[in-house]
Amino acid sequence: MKLKKINGLIAAPFTPMNEDGSINLTVIEKYAEKLKKDGLKGVFICGTTGEGMLLTNSERKTITKKWLEQQTDDFKIIVHVGTTSAKQSGELAIHAQKSGAYAIGSMGPVFLKPTQTEELVDFCAEVAGAAPDLPFYYYHIPSVSGVTLSMVEFLQKAAPVIPNLAGIKFTHNNFMEMQQCLQLDDGKWDILSGFDEMLLAGLAFGAKGTVGSTYNFMAPLYNQIINAFKNKNLAEARAMQNKTVQIINILLKYNGAVVAGKALMKSVGIDCGKCRVPLRNMTEIEYNNFINEIKSVGFYNLINPTNL
């Protein structure tokens, strides 16, 4: 399989929900239009931000089909198929391939977590093998999955047994390891930077593609960081990255990036509803305080491209 590496921003979208907690598919078309307008190169659906592990397989298939209606040559749909079961993940992978997805990804199983690289490779090989025609990305997010194995060793041991292995969605702050992955096999692997608040560091180490949740509502700012970096204006890039850190700190303060990010989407015109348990949604008072804090750091001016 000849791999074309991803270049630019991929959003990890929230899963829109109705008041009763059911999936709200009607929002997705408008959602995709916004992301395309903001310069996104695609989406990585049903992952952490999309509450993927809180959805049923049936819901995830329905969401996949709806997002795939929005796929174009310039807007790729990558489907996260990870579950605690390689069999269930394989079922989602088969569906993604039949439906025409650009690629699939999977984090490691969070229950009975693999403690040896070979165990993780075996899991991923079964999942990736269910959709052999699609590029497969391992989703490395140890802070959520608890899978802390070496990604360099994973690539080395997975390469011979996963023909469609494309690379890693690298959501970890171990930049030494990220650099090793980027350099491995003469730069063969597509290593996607996964920490929004450290995008500039990822770019400095050589990442070209990046996946993040705050790209849903701050893409213009992140594209400015990328452009400043390309133009070797590091002072400007650092200043803009610091702005994103200020905003992300506020998100973390109000029940975390998924809950607060989903709430923030409503204020920018895409109502994604509330999150599922065990995530705790904001009260009305919390939401009002949150929006006031977001305003206080100039968020709405920052996301307006005409003001950048």
Order of alpha helices (4+ residues) and beta strands (2+ residues): beta-alpha-beta-alpha-beta-alpha-beta-alpha-beta-alpha-alpha-beta-alpha-beta-alpha-beta-alpha-alpha-alpha-alpha-alpha
